[in-house]
């Protein structure tokens, strides 16, 4: 699968499996949108990624169980 220069949305990307998935994708050159309920952890992780390369963004406090929360992210 071609990963470099593609955008991936990682739900729960501020900790655990989501964080490790985001790290692996980032290492392969992916652009990331990190979604998580934990605003502080998500922002901290994205800040670390942006020190390496500006390839990530975060939308704090997104709940995948709430459709209006997902819509607020603003992806087409």
N, C-alpha and C positions, 0 to 999 in steps of 0.2 A: 504494500500500500504506500502510495506517495504521501508523505507527511510534510516535507519541507515546503514552506510558504503557503500552507493551507491553514485555515482558521478552524479551531476546535472549541467547543463549549464544554467546559468541565464542571458538572454539577457536584457540589460537595468538594470543590477543589482546594479548600483551605486546610484540610487535614485528611489523615488516613489514606485510603485507596485513591480518592480523588486527587489528593496532593501528589502522590507518587505517580499517578497517571499524567498529571500536568507536567511534572518534572521530566518524565520520559519523553513526552511530546515536545517539550521545549528544547530538550537536548538534541532532538532530531530536526529542529528548525521550524517548528509549528508556531503559528500565532494563536494566542489563547484568550478566551473569555472565561474568567474564573467566577463561578456562581456559588455562593454559600450563605448560610444564615449567620455565620460568625464573621461579622464585618471586620473586626480587628485582625483576626488571623488571616483573612483573605487579603486585606490591604497590606499587611506585613509581608506575606508571601509574594505578592505581585511586586512590591518594592524591591525585594531581593532579586526577582527575575529581571526587573528593569535595570538593575545595576550591571547585569551581564549584557543584555540587549533589550531594546524597547520592543517587545513582542507580546505583551500581555496587558490585559485590562481587567478590572474587577467591577462588578455591580454588587455592592454590598446588600446584604439581607434579602436574598432571593430564596423563596420557598418553592420548590418544584411541585408541591401539593396545592399551590394557589395559582390558578391561571392568570389572574391579574398581576401577580408578582412576576411571572415569566414574561408577560406582555410588556411590562415596564422596562425590560432589558432593552427593547428597541431593535431586535434583530428582524430583518425582513421576513 
